[in-house]
Each structure stands twice: as structure tokens, then as C-alpha cells.
Amino acid sequence: MGVTARQAVAMTGAGLELLAAGDWKAAHEIVQKEKSTLAAWHHGIVHIHEGELDNARGWYKRAER
């Protein structure tokens, strides 16, 4: 059974909260589990904080951003 849109938003939102708190490793664990375009965008944001700009670009492309 897949994740609902509401669950996906909650999961990626939790990842962004962790990122804002400075815990990019935990944020990365959350966003890499989700397959939505929203999660791909958030995944890109996490990689920017990691300093991995090329990787972030790839995730932004997946998110169509």
C-alpha cells in the first residue's frame, strides 16, 4: 500500500523541520524514503545544505523545479 498525499506532505515537512534544526542527516533519511515530486524538491534542499550542489540539481530536475 502506498503513502497518501497527506502522509507524504507530513513526512517531508518533518524532514524540513529537522533540517531547520540543523539535523540534515535525519532530514535526508526521511526525504529519501518518499518518491513524490515534493519529496524530490525537499531532497534537493537537503543536498544544498550538505554542500552537494550537483546532487541537489539532480533532485530539483526530478521535482521539475
N, C-alpha and C positions, 0 to 999 in steps of 0.2 A: 504494500500500500504506500502511495506517495505522500509527500508533505503538502498540506494545503497552502494556499497563498498566504493566509493569515499566519500560519506556523513559520513559513519562510521569512516573512517580514519580522516576526518576533525573534527568530534565530539570528538574522543578520543584524537587527537592531541591537541585540545583546552583544554581538561581536563589535559593533561600533562603540558601544559603551565601554567595553574592555579596552579598546584602542584609545579612547579618550582618557582612560585611567592610566595609560602607559603600558598596558599588558598586551603588546602586539602578538606575542606568541599564542596566547589563549584566543585572541580575536581571530588569528589565522586558522586555528583549529576549527572554529565554528564556521567561518565562511567557506572553507574548502569542502565542507560536507554537503553544502547546498548547491544545486545545479541551476538555479534561476538566473535570469539576466541581472536582477537586483543583487544577488549574491556575487555575481561576477564583478559588478561595479564595486561593491564593498571589498572584494578580494583585491582588486586593483589598488584601492585606497590603502589597504594594509601593506601591500608591497611598496608603495611610495614611502610609508613610514619605516619600512625595513631598509630603504635605500636601494631597492631593486627596480629601477625605472623601466628597464626593458621588459621585465616580467609584468610590471604594472600595465604597460602598454598593451601587452597581450590580453590581459584580463579586461581592460577597457574595450578592446576590439570585440571580445566575446559579449560584452554588455552593450555593444553598439553605441558606445559613447565616444 
